[in-house]
Every structure is written in structure tokens, then in C-alpha cells.
Amino acid sequence: MIKAGFSRVDVTPPLGTELTGYFYKRFSDGVLDPIYLNALAFFDGERTAIIITGDFMYIREATMSR
């Protein structure tokens, strides 16, 4: 028997977070759409497979190591 699970977490940064992709410093002043991490896990009794997706293009290394 295969077991499966799903989870979704809102990882939208707080207002005032520096935005990347601009030629000058720019900070968020609102949220157009929340940013989610989605995880799907499968277990067949012996092995586990996990798929994780994120609604973003870039994460700084310092952010990942928190």
C-alpha cells in the first residue's frame, strides 16, 4: 500500500523585505500574492520520496540556513 501526504506553508516575507531584481534598493510595501512552499510525500513501506516546490525564483544562502 502506498501512503501519501501533502502540506502547504505560507512563506511570504514580511513587509519591508528588500526586493531583488532592481538596479536600486527597493523594499516591499504590500503583498500582491502570497508565496507558498508545497510538499508532496510518498511512502511505499520501504522508501520515501518527497517533492517540494516553491513560488519563487531565488533564495539567498543566508535565508536557507535559518
C-alpha positions, 0 to 999 in steps of 0.5 A: 500500500502506498501512503501519501501526504501533502502540506502547504506553508505560507512563506511570504516575507514580511513587509519591508523585505528588500526586493531583488531584481532592481538596479536600486534598493527597493523594499516591499510595501504590500503583498500582491500574492502570497508565496507558498512552499508545497510538499508532496510525500510518498511512502511505499513501506520501504522508501520515501520520496518527497517533492517540494516546490516553491513560488519563487525564483531565488533564495539567498544562502543566508535565508536557507540556513535559518 
